[in-house]
Amino acid sequence: MNNSPNLERIRSVFERSGVALSLADPEEADCPLILANAKFEALTGYRLSECEGRNCRFLQPGDGSNDMARAEIRAAIQSRGRRR
């Protein structure tokens, strides 16, 4: 995805967006972040240069306080695959 000709088009959409956006590459090991916009940087406090190449799980709190939410999201994703 990093070498995709569409990446510049996506980057342009990200720059115009009024919401925080980030993009990971699912074709790479551990789905690293490859793009984020200024709203994402403002929301997280991280610059893209600090996030690029890392899986976004580093943004999760280390205290496990979101385990229930993650389990619900995981279940929803898995159930979607069974409905196809």
Helices and strands as residue ranges (DSSP letters): H 7-16, E 22-24, E 33-36, H 38-44, H 48-51, G 56-59, H 67-83
